[in-house]
Amino acid sequence: MRYSITVNLNKAVIRATDGIIEEDWIPIDYTLGGEAEVAECPYGDVHRLVVRRTRLTGKQAELFPSWRYHAFITDRLGSAIFLDADHRNHAVVELNIRDLKEGAGMAHCPSGAFNANAAWTVLATVAHNMVRWIASLGLEHHGPVVMKTIRRKFLTVPGRLTRRSRRMQVHLPTARPWATEWSACFDRLRALPPRT
C-alpha cells in the first residue's frame, strides 16, 4: 500500500519547507494568471514531503504578492512533478464525488431498499454526466464548475419556447444576469454536429 496525504502547514511542515533551497523549486504548468512551482524534501524517517507553491502574476500580484503553499506527504515513487499532478487528480475526483452528492442528489438516497438506491444512483450519475457535458461543450472555460451553479444559471431558466414560421424561438427574461452566457452556451450546443 502506498499513500499520499495532504498535511496542514504546521510548524514542522513550515520548517521543512523553509529548508528547501530556491534552486530546488521546479516550475510547473498549473494555474492561469499565476505561476506555480514544486519541490520536495525529506520529512521524518520514511516520508517525502512534496510542496507546491503558487502566486498570482500581473495586476492581481500587487494585492497578493506572496506564495501560497500546499503540502502532502507520501511514500510513493516518482518525481515531485508527477506526484503533485497525481495528487491533484485525486482532488478532482473527490470534488466530483462531493458535487454528485450535493448537486445531483446522492446525499439523499430515497430508501433502504437496494434496488431503489441503485436506480437512484444511476439516474443521479446520468444527470451529473449530462451537466458535465453541458459545461464541457457549451461553456467557454473548462475549469471546475459546481453542478449547482450550472443548474441555477443554465438549466432552471424561466422562459417560453414558441414556434413561429416553422422556427423554434426561446423567450427569456430580459433582466436575467446570465442571459448572455446562457445564449452563448445554447448557441454552442446547437452548433454541435449531429452524431451519426
C-alpha positions, 0 to 999 in steps of 0.5 A: 500500500502506498499513500499520499496525504495532504498535511496542514502547514504546521510548524514542522511542515513550515520548517521543512519547507523553509529548508528547501533551497530556491534552486530546488523549486521546479516550475510547473504548468498549473494555474492561469494568471499565476505561476506555480512551482514544486519541490520536495524534501525529506520529512521524518524517517520514511516520508517525502514531503512534496510542496507546491507553491503558487502566486498570482502574476500581473495586476492581481500580484500587487494585492497578493504578492506572496506564495501560497503553499500546499503540502502532502506527504507520501511514500510513493515513487516518482518525481515531485512533478508527477506526484503533485499532478497525481495528487491533484487528480485525486482532488478532482475526483473527490470534488466530483464525488462531493458535487454528485452528492450535493448537486445531483442528489446522492446525499439523499438516497430515497430508501433502504431498499437496494434496488431503489438506491441503485436506480437512484444512483444511476439516474443521479450519475446520468444527470451529473454526466449530462451537466458535465457535458453541458459545461464541457461543450457549451461553456467557454472555460473548462475549469471546475464548475459546481453542478449547482451553479450550472443548474441555477444559471443554465438549466432552471431558466424561466422562459417560453419556447414558441414556434413561429414560421416553422422556427423554434424561438426561446423567450427569456427574461430580459433582466436575467444576469446570465442571459448572455452566457446562457445564449452563448452556451445554447448557441454552442450546443446547437452548433454541435454536429449531429452524431451519426 
